[in-house]
Amino acid sequence: MTGKTYLTYHMVDGASPYLSSNFVKENFEFHSKKLNGIEQIKPRWKRVVETADFCLGEALGKNISKPPLALKVKQYARNWLTILKLPLENVLKL
């Protein structure tokens, strides 16, 4: 195996979960089914969400924890709690 062949294989193998359905199917059949014994592929939406969370999770967490955005998020959550609290108090009093 030449270096070029090796690099080409690993490039295609690494990108295969994000390519057309034929590549996704073959990647699942080998890596997940044969090597790990997983019987069924996750739905596409779930794979997309997991990939986005893996790639963006830390970056999004850092931005939310910064003071200006953290205060907005905190105020937004408090507003929703206030909105939800009133009907719940009425239900619980009955």
N, C-alpha and C positions, 0 to 999 in steps of 0.2 A: 504494500500500500504506500503510495507516495504521500508526501505532505499535503499536496493540493487535494487529493482524494479524501484524506483524513479531515482536513478543514471543511471541505464541502459537505461531507457527511454530517459533521457536528453542527454546521450552520443550519442545514435543512432539518436535522433532528431537533434542534433547539427551537426552531421556528414552526415546526409542524403543528403544534396545538393551535396556532393562530392562522393557518393557511386554509385552503379549501377543505370541504368535508372528507374527501378521500385521504388527505394527509392526517386529519384529525382522527379518522377511524383507524388508520394503520398505527398511528402513535398510541392510541388507546389499546388496541389489540396487543401490541408488543409490551409497552411499558407498564400499563395498568393490569391488563388481563393475564398475560403470560408471566410477567415478573412478580406482580404483587397479588394476583388472584382476585382482583376486583371484577365482579360480574357485569356491572352495568355502568355506562358512561353517564356522568351528571348532565342535566339539561344545560343547554348552551347559556342561558341567562345566568345560571349559577356559576358556571365556569368564568364568565365575564366578570361577575361581581367579585369572585374570589381573586381574580387577576388584578382588578382595579384596587381592591383592598390591599393586596400584597404590595403593589407598586406605589400606591398613594397614601396608605394608612399612616405611616410615620409623618409624612409631609403635611397631611391634613391635620393630624393631631398637634403638630407644632404650631400651625396657624391658629387653631381654635384656642390654644392655651395662651396666646399673646394677649396682653391686657385689653386693647380696644375691642377685639372680636369676642374675647371671653366675657366682657361686660354685656355686650349685645346678646350673646347666647344666654347668659344668666338671666337677663331681663326678659327675654322671649320666653324662657322656661317659667319664670315667675308669673308672667301674664297668663300663660296657658293654665298653670295651676290655679290661679285665681278664677279663671273662667270655668274650670271643671269643678272647683271646690263648691261653688254655690249650689248647683243642682244636686250634688252628692250630699250636702248637708241637709237639704230638704228631704231627700229620700231617706236618709238615716234617721231623721226626726220622726218619721211616720212609724 
